Amino acid sequence: MFFHYPYDDELYKDYESTFMFANAIKVSPILQSMPENQTQYQSYFPQGKWVSLSNLSDIVDCTAGGKYVNLTVGPIINSHLKEGAIIPY
């Protein structure tokens, strides 16, 4: 992520927990075991708008600057499309 957003210092703190795919998709996997009752986890989103690929009406708006967002734990890995990017779907 920090290669795509080199001026965002927050991306250097926990760089192993998320990554970009094809310069368009931010993937936020769960890399550690979580308690069964935990239904959300946090992921950092850099500045911009991000659309969830599993629910296209779910938009993460970080236009004012990067922020941590609570993501829901589910059977599908959370992935978000970067604003302005186009992928065949």
Backbone as numpy.savetxt, mean C-alpha at the origin, in Angstrom:
# Nx Ny Nz CAx CAy CAz Cx Cy Cz
10.15 0.54 -2.55 9.33 1.73 -2.55 10.19 2.99 -2.55
11.30 2.96 -1.81 12.10 4.18 -1.72 12.79 4.53 -3.03
12.89 3.59 -3.97 13.43 3.93 -5.29 12.44 4.78 -6.07
11.15 4.59 -5.81 10.11 5.34 -6.51 9.80 6.67 -5.82
10.05 6.74 -4.53 9.79 7.96 -3.75 11.02 8.27 -2.89
12.13 8.69 -3.49 13.39 8.84 -2.74 13.38 9.95 -1.69
12.46 10.89 -1.75 12.44 12.00 -0.80 11.49 11.77 0.36
10.87 10.60 0.41 9.95 10.27 1.50 10.72 9.44 2.54
11.16 10.09 3.60 11.99 9.43 4.62 11.28 8.30 5.34
9.96 8.33 5.39 9.20 7.30 6.09 9.37 5.92 5.42
9.64 5.91 4.14 9.80 4.64 3.41 11.09 3.91 3.77
12.04 4.60 4.35 13.30 3.98 4.74 13.19 3.24 6.07
12.14 3.50 6.84 12.01 2.92 8.18 11.62 1.44 8.15
10.66 1.08 7.33 10.16 -0.29 7.29 10.04 -0.74 5.84
11.17 -0.77 5.17 11.17 -0.99 3.73 10.87 -2.43 3.31
10.87 -3.37 4.24 10.64 -4.76 3.89 9.16 -5.14 3.89
8.29 -4.27 4.34 6.89 -4.66 4.51 6.00 -4.33 3.32
6.51 -3.66 2.32 5.71 -3.33 1.15 6.63 -3.13 -0.05
6.10 -3.30 -1.25 6.92 -3.11 -2.44 6.07 -2.70 -3.62
6.73 -2.15 -4.63 6.05 -1.75 -5.87 6.28 -2.82 -6.91
5.26 -3.07 -7.71 5.33 -4.01 -8.82 5.03 -3.25 -10.10
5.93 -3.34 -11.06 5.76 -2.72 -12.39 5.54 -1.21 -12.31
6.07 -0.57 -11.29 5.97 0.88 -11.12 4.53 1.36 -11.06
3.58 0.47 -10.78 2.18 0.86 -10.78 1.39 0.30 -9.60
1.80 -0.84 -9.06 1.01 -1.52 -8.03 1.81 -1.60 -6.73
1.22 -1.09 -5.65 1.81 -1.19 -4.32 1.23 -2.43 -3.66
2.10 -3.36 -3.28 1.69 -4.60 -2.64 2.03 -4.51 -1.16
1.04 -4.82 -0.31 1.22 -4.72 1.14 0.91 -6.07 1.79
1.83 -7.02 1.71 1.57 -8.35 2.30 1.74 -8.34 3.82
1.20 -9.37 4.45 1.42 -9.59 5.88 2.58 -10.56 5.98
3.69 -10.13 6.58 4.91 -10.93 6.60 5.20 -11.57 7.95
4.32 -11.37 8.90 4.53 -11.97 10.22 3.21 -12.52 10.73
3.29 -13.46 11.64 2.06 -14.04 12.18 1.33 -12.99 13.02
0.01 -13.07 12.97 -0.83 -12.11 13.69 -1.81 -12.88 14.56
-2.24 -12.28 15.67 -3.27 -12.94 16.49 -4.54 -13.15 15.67
-5.26 -14.22 15.96 -6.47 -14.55 15.20 -7.54 -13.46 15.27
-7.59 -12.72 16.37 -8.63 -11.70 16.53 -8.26 -10.37 15.88
-7.04 -10.25 15.37 -6.62 -9.00 14.73 -7.14 -8.97 13.29
-7.89 -7.94 12.96 -8.50 -7.85 11.62 -7.90 -6.76 10.76
-6.98 -5.95 11.31 -6.38 -4.87 10.53 -4.88 -4.79 10.83
-4.16 -4.22 9.88 -2.74 -3.92 10.06 -2.44 -2.63 9.32
-1.34 -1.99 9.65 -1.00 -0.70 9.05 0.02 -0.86 7.93
-0.16 -0.01 6.93 0.80 0.06 5.83 0.97 1.53 5.46
2.19 1.89 5.12 2.47 3.28 4.76 2.23 3.50 3.27
1.53 4.58 2.94 1.27 4.97 1.56 1.94 6.31 1.28
2.79 6.39 0.24 3.40 7.66 -0.12 2.37 8.62 -0.72
2.79 9.82 -0.95 1.90 10.86 -1.46 1.26 10.43 -2.78
-0.03 10.72 -2.91 -0.78 10.40 -4.12 -2.11 9.74 -3.78
-2.81 9.29 -4.79 -4.05 8.53 -4.59 -3.78 7.09 -5.01
-4.37 6.16 -4.27 -4.17 4.74 -4.47 -5.52 4.05 -4.49
-5.78 3.22 -5.48 -7.05 2.51 -5.62 -6.83 1.04 -5.32
-7.65 0.48 -4.44 -7.55 -0.93 -4.09 -7.94 -1.78 -5.29
-7.14 -2.78 -5.61 -7.45 -3.65 -6.74 -8.49 -4.71 -6.40
-8.75 -4.94 -5.12 -9.79 -5.89 -4.73 -11.14 -5.22 -4.55
-11.16 -3.90 -4.37 -12.40 -3.13 -4.23 -12.16 -1.77 -4.86
-12.54 -1.59 -6.11 -12.21 -0.38 -6.86 -12.85 0.89 -6.30
-13.82 0.75 -5.41 -14.42 1.96 -4.81 -13.65 2.40 -3.56
-12.68 1.61 -3.13 -11.86 1.94 -1.97 -10.62 2.72 -2.43
-10.59 4.02 -2.14 -9.49 4.89 -2.57 -8.77 5.44 -1.33
-7.46 5.29 -1.32 -6.64 5.85 -0.25 -6.12 7.18 -0.76
-6.55 8.27 -0.12 -6.18 9.62 -0.56 -5.05 10.16 0.32
-3.87 10.22 -0.25 -2.69 10.75 0.45 -2.13 11.94 -0.31
-3.00 12.74 -0.91 -2.54 13.87 -1.72 -1.86 14.94 -0.86
-2.20 15.01 0.41 -1.57 16.00 1.30 -0.21 15.53 1.79
0.12 14.28 1.58 1.39 13.72 2.04 1.21 12.28 2.44
2.31 11.55 2.56 2.24 10.15 2.91 1.65 9.94 4.30
1.02 8.77 4.50 0.44 8.46 5.81 0.26 6.96 5.96
0.13 6.54 7.21 -0.16 5.14 7.52 -1.66 4.92 7.43
-2.05 3.79 6.84 -3.46 3.47 6.63 -3.71 2.08 7.19
-4.85 1.90 7.85 -5.25 0.57 8.33 -5.83 -0.22 7.17
-5.28 -1.40 6.94 -5.77 -2.30 5.90 -6.41 -3.52 6.56
-7.43 -4.07 5.93 -8.14 -5.22 6.47 -7.44 -6.52 6.08
-7.33 -7.40 7.06 -6.76 -8.72 6.81 -7.81 -9.54 6.08
-7.42 -10.20 5.01 -8.36 -11.00 4.24 -7.66 -12.09 3.47
-8.42 -12.82 2.67 -7.82 -13.92 1.91 -6.98 -13.45 0.72
-7.14 -12.18 0.33 -6.41 -11.62 -0.80 -5.37 -10.63 -0.28
-4.17 -10.68 -0.84 -3.12 -9.73 -0.45 -3.53 -8.33 -0.88
-3.42 -7.37 0.01 -3.78 -5.99 -0.31 -2.83 -5.42 -1.35
-3.39 -4.92 -2.44 -2.60 -4.28 -3.48 -3.38 -3.07 -3.99
-2.66 -2.01 -4.30 -3.27 -0.74 -4.69 -2.59 -0.19 -5.95
-3.39 0.32 -6.83 -2.92 0.91 -8.08 -2.61 2.39 -7.87
-1.44 2.80 -8.32 -1.01 4.19 -8.19 -1.81 5.09 -9.15
-2.13 6.28 -8.70 -2.84 7.26 -9.52 -2.06 7.52 -10.81
-2.76 7.51 -11.92 -2.15 7.78 -13.22 -1.59 6.56 -13.92
-1.55 5.43 -13.24 -1.03 4.20 -13.84 -2.16 3.42 -14.51
-1.82 2.71 -15.54 -2.79 1.88 -16.27 -2.24 0.47 -16.36
-3.09 -0.51 -16.02 -2.71 -1.91 -16.18 -3.88 -2.65 -16.84
-3.62 -3.65 -17.66 -4.71 -4.46 -18.19 -5.36 -5.23 -17.06
-6.69 -5.21 -17.01 -7.38 -5.85 -15.90 -8.55 -6.62 -16.44
